[in-house]
Amino acid sequence: MSFKTGPKNLITDVAGLKVGNASDARLKSGVTVLLCDPAATASVQVLGGAPGTRDTELLEPHNTVEAVHALVLSGGSAFGLDSASGVQAALRERGIGFDVGGQKVPIVPSAILFDLINGGDKNWDRFPPYRDLGYQAVQNASEDFELGTIGAGSGATTALLKGGLGSASTRLDNGVTVGALVAANPVGSATVGKTKHFWAAPFEIGEEFGGLGLPAPLPHDTTALYTKLRDPLANTTIAIIATDAVLSKAGAKRLAISAHDGYARAIWPVHTPMDGDLIFGVATGSSGIELDPIQLTEVYAAAAATMARAIARGVYAATAEAGDVNRTWSSLGLAES
């Protein structure tokens, strides 16, 4: 099995998906939406200890609703859950939704990360801005989108550096595509010790996040726990892993479970009690390819590798803005590589 990227190296290499971002630079926060056209099979896996979610229970394989119309990743902590209402409003205007007695109900599960103390101005008026940001994110949806300091990654940080919105794709030899979309805002670090080298380096394709590989020899602080526990709530990595293979809801949940291994390959430490780490699994079925057990294993391995790459790409692409509390990866000097 060989891994290569899709043509865009984005989650939108999975046919039927678009991504929209809306950001507020003053707020240092934003919203990212994944639109599924047509609606796609989806599930979810939460492994962090402090999740914030909306409508995720319906994604369990034993529950009735089989498909989602959109998924939302948002900043703003619990306030960011309002973003799904804005997305629902935009989809309802377009006549998109689950048909219930002639009424269209858009199915839009969402997850949030904590970015309330990242240097942005959170003194909004009576209502937080996330509903409007969610609505705008739908209007901005496209197969092409930026990475780094945008959307749900606008205010993201890691232990030592700015975080960001990342994405990557993998096209397998059997014709299946796997794509990842992530807002990387973990307690831990995406880089080895205090170097510029990414933990995800073994999975890098080309030089998509700098091409530095792993440091040799490994630095003395390789396993040191650099964390954000000075701000014990300023955390959480939320993501979507998608494929165009045909999967059941149970298969989509297994896809999400496997992608969490990508978190473990790209972040140290990860899945802490103060992270709300969550991954949505999506199967569009647009390839028409049904997989045998060996092929499924390849897809689930690709899910982990693609997620690890997406996390590194999000941190790599982050850009500096006024009021930042962390440096960007690009600001690090050669001596730190």
C-alpha positions, 0 to 999 in steps of 0.5 A: 500500500502506498500513500499519496495525496489527492489533487487538493490535499484537502478533505474536499478531495472526497467527492460531495464535500465542501468546507466554509470558514468564517472568522472574526480577527478581533474575537480571535475565533471563528467557525468551520462547516463541512457541507455534505451534498448529498447527506452522508453517513456519519458517526462520532468518537469522543476520547477527550475528557472535556467535550462540548457538543450538540446533536452527537448522540444521534450519530451513535450506530443504534440511533435512527438518523442515518445521515448528516447534512453538515458538521460544525467545528467552532471556537467559543467554548459552549457559546460556539454551539450557537454556530450550528443554529446559523448553519441550520438556518442557511440550509433550511433556506436552501430547502435542505434537511431531514423530511419530517412530515413535510418539514425540513430539519437540517441535521447539523451535529457540532463540536466546540473548542475553548479559545476564550482566553487567547488574547481576543476581545470576547466582550460581545453584546447580549448574544455571542456572534457564533450563530452569524458566523455559522450562517456566513461559513455556509455562504463561504463553502467551497472545495478550496479553502485556506488553512491555518489561522482561519475558521475554527482554527482562528484562535487555536493554540498548542502548548508552545505555538499557535494552532490552526485549521488543518486538512489533508487527503490520501488516495489509496491504490484501491481508488478510495480517498480519505480526507481530514479536517481539524482545528488543532488546539490541544493541551499538548504540543505538535512538535518534538520538545522545543524543536521545529520538528513535527511529531507527525513527520513520519507520515509527511508526504512531500514537504507539506509541513516543512519537510524537516523529518524527525530530529536526529539525535532526538533532543533531551526533552523529547518526552517532556510534557509541554502543556497548556495546563497553566490555562487548564480550559484552553484546549481541545482538538476537534476534527472530521475524518471522511472517506468516499468508501461505502460504510455503515454508521458503525463503519463510520464510527470505526473510522473516527476511532482509527483517526484518533490514532492520528491525534496520538501520532501528532500531539504529545500528550493527547486525550487529557482530562482537559481536552475535549478531543472529538472526531466525526467520521463521515462516509459519503459512499460517492466512490461506490466502493465496498471494502473487504476486511483487508481494504478496511484496515488500509482505510483505517490506517490511512485515517490515522496517517491523514489526521496526523498530517492535517494536524501538523499542516494546521500548526504549520500554516498558522499566521501571526496576528496582533495580540497573539499569546503564542508564536507561530511555527514559521517564526521559529529560527533555524536554531530551533530546528 
